[in-house]
């Protein structure tokens, strides 16, 4: 029989094995979020297609037709926008879902023990399903434009993993802060909106002047979006090592510090929430 | 020591209550406090307690302090106490929802807590979906839930509504389904808080039965919090009594519950009512004094099981031609009426009188007693009644011949005649 000791300030040795033990809870919470998401809606899961599609159309008109921004290489502008929207939608969705997740599951947190990190991380799954649907949409568009990706596609999972880590890092920070400071709820829409302007979603990062590029690359999404475009658009969007390295380093920092802060505050969640 | 499945040592949990000062708060002050609060919040734990923010006054409050007890494998332990005594905090610490401020707990086995039925139910999901979700939340594996699915549905009695969202359930159905899931958990230690406060009588009976099975059939350990003393007494071997965060008493359930019941009773051996206007009674009869004493030694303050108890009642009577008499009900600390006795119905003139009643020695068992008063007119109608007119404590001070030194069970403990005859012829 395994023995467990509860003491103040004791960091549990078996926290990570506990997460493994509660993996089914992780899946069930994700499954619940997915089930609940489109209940009592008329077009249901179609929303996951309609939203990115309309956004793509609007961005294409806005940035290509009106602002006359150039595409890269021979790629149609719509493909450029879609390749940028894939990671952006995923990351912003994750940030929105996971920051709210602790508070919306407060009844669970104040009544039942489980490793709390399961909550924000399982909320990411919903956004990932949306991401997969958008990816199918992207495949359809590539067929329509007869623009097939090449061998660089194999690198896509790496960039997906990078965006996972980045959004989970931010999500851990925000969800833990939200437990005590509901101010976060008002900050998140602002972060998402601001992030949209400072990330190359509707345009390529090539249009950013050379002298601002280093500063611009501090936004980890720049590296991620460029990576997505490089991988999906036959390398026509070139991969800048500087922004990629920045992106990886900042993502690791966010993830590690987010985990650290979450673990430090986790033990008092039930008292504060 | 070796067979203790739960060991609690000097456990304490402190909360900080923050009183926000309301008056004279400017926007600038609000902003600076907010800023400081945010900065302090970012430095987790420890550092914060030292320097207190000027605009906030915080007060420390120990929800639990110096709690130590042990629970053995297979025991059912009741945790009792008044509201705010710290019962729920104790369970929260034991089930790792919140961490203690001091002391330690050693648990040997998986703990599942059932702190409120229906935790984690999602209103939009159907009954079937919620069984799986709730099972997972309470720590069951999917195969385990699948295996027990029919049993759970059967216990809850909600087959027909399995595919209806639970938001359309009646509250009774909701609770039944939730309890059914929880009742089929199989942890080594089950923590249950006030689940019996809901549901109808029949369902409560079913729940109690299930809990008894859980404890006796499988040797699992159950911690059970309830305000229902009958349930605690009938389910639990041991009871821990908390009061204002401290451990008041722990031991065999019957003993602890007895002292829990009698704790609220005060002993008033004599009461006087100087002012006729506030004296208990009505225009026909008013009680002016009631006293309880030792009939043989009026100065003695302790009543024992051997004492002949004298109950004196002084009263004034108004103008009336009706027959009047006083009736007393003697209640023990469990609210059971031990005996009833009354004075002779009499036609009084408007004066003051004294009624003296004696309860013989060697009759009452030890414990706390209280008297309920009734004033009766013409032998059939109660014109006045008052509970808890007086209360007193009967102590067990006699030397016992037997080896057992605890309180003997029984509502009364009269000394009966025993005679041994024989040796008899075969």
Interface residues (C-beta under 8 A of the other chain):
Chain A: X1 X2 X3 X4 X5 X6 X7 X8 X9 X10 X22 X24 X25 X27 X28 X31 X32 X35 X36 X39 X40 X107 X108 X109 X110 X111 X112 X113 X114 X177 X180 X181 X183 X261 X264 X265 X267 X268 X270 X271
Chain B: X15 X38 X41 X42 X44 X45 X92 X93 X94 X95 X96 X97 X98 X99 X100 X101 X102 X103 X104 X105 X106 X107 X108 X109 X111 X113 X115 X116 X119 X120 X122 X124 X125 X129 X132 X133 X136 X137 X138 X139 X141 X142 X165 X188
